[in-house]
Amino acid sequence: MVPQPDSWTTTKDGTVLDFPVTGDRVEVQIQLSPDQIGTLRGAIGAPGQQSARSWQFVYP
């Protein structure tokens, strides 16, 4: 993950990552390696904004 988050907080809905922001925009690169087969669902968003939901199917 680039840049590294300032903090990680676990909630009942998932994990909240807090990134340093110095302007109006921030770019974050996240690379994932699934550890299970099947449909995986996720979401990413910013405070006060609607989350973007996604899904992917992982096969062997």
N, CA, C and O atoms as CSV, one atom per row, in Angstrom:
chain,resi,resn,atom,element,x,y,z
A,1,MET,N,N,0.843,-1.161,0.000
A,1,MET,CA,C,0.000,0.000,0.000
A,1,MET,C,C,0.893,1.230,0.000
A,1,MET,O,O,1.826,1.346,0.794
A,2,VAL,N,N,0.586,2.128,-0.897
A,2,VAL,CA,C,1.370,3.358,-1.033
A,2,VAL,C,C,0.414,4.532,-1.095
A,2,VAL,O,O,-0.460,4.537,-1.962
A,3,PRO,N,N,0.525,5.524,-0.232
A,3,PRO,CA,C,1.417,5.599,0.926
A,3,PRO,C,C,0.885,4.736,2.075
A,3,PRO,O,O,-0.252,4.266,2.030
A,4,GLN,N,N,1.694,4.535,3.080
A,4,GLN,CA,C,1.261,3.814,4.264
A,4,GLN,C,C,0.263,4.683,5.037
A,4,GLN,O,O,0.462,5.892,5.153
A,5,PRO,N,N,-0.807,4.079,5.565
A,5,PRO,CA,C,-1.777,4.865,6.341
A,5,PRO,C,C,-1.178,5.310,7.675
A,5,PRO,O,O,-0.281,4.664,8.218
A,6,ASP,N,N,-1.693,6.425,8.187
A,6,ASP,CA,C,-1.276,6.899,9.515
A,6,ASP,C,C,-1.792,5.975,10.601
A,6,ASP,O,O,-1.142,5.785,11.629
A,7,SER,N,N,-2.996,5.386,10.361
A,7,SER,CA,C,-3.567,4.474,11.355
A,7,SER,C,C,-4.529,3.492,10.689
A,7,SER,O,O,-5.056,3.749,9.606
A,8,TRP,N,N,-4.745,2.356,11.368
A,8,TRP,CA,C,-5.695,1.318,10.959
A,8,TRP,C,C,-6.658,1.131,12.124
A,8,TRP,O,O,-6.223,0.978,13.265
A,9,THR,N,N,-7.954,1.141,11.853
A,9,THR,CA,C,-8.957,0.922,12.895
A,9,THR,C,C,-9.928,-0.150,12.420
A,9,THR,O,O,-10.471,-0.047,11.320
A,10,THR,N,N,-10.151,-1.168,13.228
A,10,THR,CA,C,-11.096,-2.219,12.888
A,10,THR,C,C,-12.473,-1.836,13.408
A,10,THR,O,O,-12.613,-1.433,14.563
A,11,THR,N,N,-13.502,-1.962,12.549
A,11,THR,CA,C,-14.873,-1.685,12.935
A,11,THR,C,C,-15.719,-2.925,12.651
A,11,THR,O,O,-15.217,-3.909,12.108
A,12,LYS,N,N,-16.996,-2.880,13.015
A,12,LYS,CA,C,-17.877,-4.019,12.741
A,12,LYS,C,C,-18.097,-4.220,11.243
A,12,LYS,O,O,-18.447,-5.319,10.811
A,13,ASP,N,N,-17.893,-3.158,10.441
A,13,ASP,CA,C,-18.105,-3.231,8.996
A,13,ASP,C,C,-16.831,-3.484,8.202
A,13,ASP,O,O,-16.902,-3.701,6.993
A,14,GLY,N,N,-15.672,-3.464,8.843
A,14,GLY,CA,C,-14.427,-3.674,8.115
A,14,GLY,C,C,-13.272,-2.947,8.767
A,14,GLY,O,O,-13.181,-2.888,9.993
A,15,THR,N,N,-12.392,-2.396,7.958
A,15,THR,CA,C,-11.203,-1.703,8.444
A,15,THR,C,C,-11.182,-0.288,7.885
A,15,THR,O,O,-11.426,-0.079,6.696
A,16,VAL,N,N,-10.891,0.680,8.745
A,16,VAL,CA,C,-10.779,2.079,8.341
A,16,VAL,C,C,-9.296,2.440,8.332
A,16,VAL,O,O,-8.604,2.294,9.340
A,17,LEU,N,N,-8.815,2.916,7.178
A,17,LEU,CA,C,-7.437,3.361,7.041
A,17,LEU,C,C,-7.427,4.874,6.968
A,17,LEU,O,O,-8.186,5.467,6.202
A,18,ASP,N,N,-6.577,5.501,7.757
A,18,ASP,CA,C,-6.487,6.959,7.806
A,18,ASP,C,C,-5.195,7.386,7.111
A,18,ASP,O,O,-4.102,7.062,7.575
A,19,PHE,N,N,-5.323,8.114,5.995
A,19,PHE,CA,C,-4.167,8.546,5.223
A,19,PHE,C,C,-3.907,10.028,5.416
A,19,PHE,O,O,-4.841,10.803,5.623
A,20,PRO,N,N,-2.630,10.431,5.349
A,20,PRO,CA,C,-2.323,11.855,5.425
A,20,PRO,C,C,-2.779,12.563,4.147
A,20,PRO,O,O,-2.525,12.081,3.044
A,21,VAL,N,N,-3.447,13.698,4.298
A,21,VAL,CA,C,-3.926,14.474,3.145
A,21,VAL,C,C,-3.382,15.888,3.287
A,21,VAL,O,O,-3.578,16.542,4.311
A,22,THR,N,N,-2.693,16.352,2.242
A,22,THR,CA,C,-2.103,17.692,2.301
A,22,THR,C,C,-2.761,18.667,1.330
A,22,THR,O,O,-2.419,19.849,1.315
A,23,GLY,N,N,-3.701,18.183,0.518
A,23,GLY,CA,C,-4.373,19.050,-0.448
A,23,GLY,C,C,-5.799,18.586,-0.661
A,23,GLY,O,O,-6.390,17.943,0.206
A,24,ASP,N,N,-6.348,18.913,-1.820
A,24,ASP,CA,C,-7.721,18.542,-2.135
A,24,ASP,C,C,-7.854,17.101,-2.613
A,24,ASP,O,O,-8.963,16.571,-2.687
A,25,ARG,N,N,-6.735,16.465,-2.938
A,25,ARG,CA,C,-6.784,15.151,-3.558
A,25,ARG,C,C,-5.674,14.270,-2.992
A,25,ARG,O,O,-4.596,14.749,-2.640
A,26,VAL,N,N,-5.964,12.978,-2.915
A,26,VAL,CA,C,-4.951,12.018,-2.480
A,26,VAL,C,C,-5.050,10.780,-3.377
A,26,VAL,O,O,-6.145,10.366,-3.757
A,27,GLU,N,N,-3.921,10.206,-3.704
A,27,GLU,CA,C,-3.890,8.978,-4.498
A,27,GLU,C,C,-3.328,7.864,-3.633
A,27,GLU,O,O,-2.268,8.010,-3.025
A,28,VAL,N,N,-4.050,6.744,-3.583
A,28,VAL,CA,C,-3.642,5.591,-2.787
A,28,VAL,C,C,-3.620,4.376,-3.705
A,28,VAL,O,O,-4.567,4.142,-4.455
A,29,GLN,N,N,-2.550,3.611,-3.647
A,29,GLN,CA,C,-2.428,2.379,-4.420
A,29,GLN,C,C,-2.536,1.204,-3.459
A,29,GLN,O,O,-1.782,1.108,-2.491
A,30,ILE,N,N,-3.483,0.310,-3.738
A,30,ILE,CA,C,-3.706,-0.866,-2.888
A,30,ILE,C,C,-3.582,-2.101,-3.754
A,30,ILE,O,O,-4.203,-2.193,-4.812
A,31,GLN,N,N,-2.783,-3.046,-3.306
A,31,GLN,CA,C,-2.610,-4.309,-4.020
A,31,GLN,C,C,-3.031,-5.428,-3.078
A,31,GLN,O,O,-2.533,-5.524,-1.956
A,32,LEU,N,N,-3.953,-6.277,-3.540
A,32,LEU,CA,C,-4.494,-7.342,-2.706
A,32,LEU,C,C,-4.145,-8.703,-3.282
A,32,LEU,O,O,-4.023,-8.868,-4.496
A,33,SER,N,N,-3.987,-9.675,-2.393
A,33,SER,CA,C,-3.788,-11.072,-2.783
A,33,SER,C,C,-4.830,-11.906,-2.050
A,33,SER,O,O,-4.689,-12.143,-0.850
A,34,PRO,N,N,-5.873,-12.357,-2.744
A,34,PRO,CA,C,-6.931,-13.120,-2.074
A,34,PRO,C,C,-6.408,-14.442,-1.534
A,34,PRO,O,O,-5.513,-15.052,-2.119
A,35,ASP,N,N,-6.972,-14.878,-0.416
A,35,ASP,CA,C,-6.566,-16.145,0.186
A,35,ASP,C,C,-7.698,-17.171,0.185
A,35,ASP,O,O,-7.629,-18.183,0.882
A,36,GLN,N,N,-8.736,-16.903,-0.600
A,36,GLN,CA,C,-9.834,-17.860,-0.731
A,36,GLN,C,C,-10.413,-17.797,-2.132
A,36,GLN,O,O,-10.257,-16.803,-2.842
A,37,ILE,N,N,-11.080,-18.869,-2.515
A,37,ILE,CA,C,-11.707,-18.976,-3.828
A,37,ILE,C,C,-13.173,-18.586,-3.696
A,37,ILE,O,O,-13.808,-18.875,-2.682
A,38,GLY,N,N,-13.705,-17.935,-4.715
A,38,GLY,CA,C,-15.119,-17.578,-4.726
A,38,GLY,C,C,-15.316,-16.090,-4.933
A,38,GLY,O,O,-14.404,-15.384,-5.364
A,39,THR,N,N,-16.512,-15.620,-4.623
A,39,THR,CA,C,-16.856,-14.216,-4.791
A,39,THR,C,C,-16.412,-13.423,-3.565
A,39,THR,O,O,-16.742,-13.776,-2.433
A,40,LEU,N,N,-15.673,-12.365,-3.799
A,40,LEU,CA,C,-15.216,-11.479,-2.732
A,40,LEU,C,C,-15.811,-10.103,-2.964
A,40,LEU,O,O,-15.777,-9.589,-4.081
A,41,ARG,N,N,-16.348,-9.514,-1.931
A,41,ARG,CA,C,-16.974,-8.199,-2.037
A,41,ARG,C,C,-16.203,-7.199,-1.178
A,41,ARG,O,O,-15.617,-7.556,-0.155
A,42,GLY,N,N,-16.215,-5.945,-1.614
A,42,GLY,CA,C,-15.526,-4.908,-0.869
A,42,GLY,C,C,-16.076,-3.534,-1.199
A,42,GLY,O,O,-16.926,-3.384,-2.077
A,43,ALA,N,N,-15.585,-2.539,-0.491
A,43,ALA,CA,C,-15.985,-1.158,-0.730
A,43,ALA,C,C,-14.846,-0.246,-0.305
A,43,ALA,O,O,-14.057,-0.581,0.579
A,44,ILE,N,N,-14.774,0.908,-0.950
A,44,ILE,CA,C,-13.774,1.908,-0.595
A,44,ILE,C,C,-14.448,3.270,-0.675
A,44,ILE,O,O,-15.283,3.508,-1.548
A,45,GLY,N,N,-14.082,4.158,0.237
A,45,GLY,CA,C,-14.735,5.461,0.239
A,45,GLY,C,C,-13.976,6.467,1.077
A,45,GLY,O,O,-12.907,6.174,1.613
A,46,ALA,N,N,-14.538,7.647,1.181
A,46,ALA,CA,C,-13.967,8.737,1.958
A,46,ALA,C,C,-15.052,9.286,2.878
A,46,ALA,O,O,-16.236,9.181,2.558
A,47,PRO,N,N,-14.672,9.871,4.018
A,47,PRO,CA,C,-15.663,10.423,4.932
A,47,PRO,C,C,-16.579,11.427,4.231
A,47,PRO,O,O,-16.112,12.306,3.507
A,48,GLY,N,N,-17.870,11.287,4.453
A,48,GLY,CA,C,-18.843,12.204,3.873
A,48,GLY,C,C,-19.174,11.921,2.417
A,48,GLY,O,O,-19.942,12.664,1.806
A,49,GLN,N,N,-18.612,10.866,1.852
A,49,GLN,CA,C,-18.849,10.507,0.452
A,49,GLN,C,C,-19.447,9.103,0.386
A,49,GLN,O,O,-19.259,8.295,1.295
A,50,GLN,N,N,-20.161,8.827,-0.692
A,50,GLN,CA,C,-20.717,7.495,-0.878
A,50,GLN,C,C,-19.593,6.530,-1.260
A,50,GLN,O,O,-18.715,6.867,-2.054
A,51,SER,N,N,-19.632,5.333,-0.687
A,51,SER,CA,C,-18.614,4.325,-0.971
A,51,SER,C,C,-18.801,3.728,-2.358
A,51,SER,O,O,-19.922,3.616,-2.854
A,52,ALA,N,N,-17.695,3.349,-2.971
A,52,ALA,CA,C,-17.720,2.614,-4.238
A,52,ALA,C,C,-17.607,1.133,-3.883
A,52,ALA,O,O,-16.612,0.700,-3.302
A,53,ARG,N,N,-18.617,0.375,-4.231
A,53,ARG,CA,C,-18.628,-1.064,-3.932
A,53,ARG,C,C,-18.084,-1.845,-5.108
A,53,ARG,O,O,-18.247,-1.452,-6.263
A,54,SER,N,N,-17.433,-2.962,-4.802
A,54,SER,CA,C,-16.878,-3.797,-5.861
A,54,SER,C,C,-17.005,-5.266,-5.488
A,54,SER,O,O,-17.251,-5.613,-4.333
A,55,TRP,N,N,-16.834,-6.114,-6.482
A,55,TRP,CA,C,-16.768,-7.544,-6.243
A,55,TRP,C,C,-15.865,-8.160,-7.301
A,55,TRP,O,O,-15.661,-7.599,-8.378
A,56,GLN,N,N,-15.334,-9.319,-6.968
A,56,GLN,CA,C,-14.519,-10.061,-7.924
A,56,GLN,C,C,-14.701,-11.545,-7.649
A,56,GLN,O,O,-14.987,-11.955,-6.524
A,57,PHE,N,N,-14.530,-12.338,-8.695
A,57,PHE,CA,C,-14.603,-13.774,-8.542
A,57,PHE,C,C,-13.191,-14.329,-8.677
A,57,PHE,O,O,-12.509,-14.086,-9.672
A,58,VAL,N,N,-12.763,-15.075,-7.669
A,58,VAL,CA,C,-11.422,-15.660,-7.638
A,58,VAL,C,C,-11.551,-17.144,-7.917
A,58,VAL,O,O,-12.328,-17.839,-7.263
A,59,TYR,N,N,-10.801,-17.624,-8.877
A,59,TYR,CA,C,-10.825,-19.048,-9.194
A,59,TYR,C,C,-9.394,-19.590,-9.194
A,59,TYR,O,O,-8.436,-18.840,-9.380
A,60,PRO,N,N,-9.262,-20.902,-8.984
A,60,PRO,CA,C,-7.909,-21.485,-8.884
A,60,PRO,C,C,-7.144,-21.473,-10.198
A,60,PRO,O,O,-6.002,-21.930,-10.252
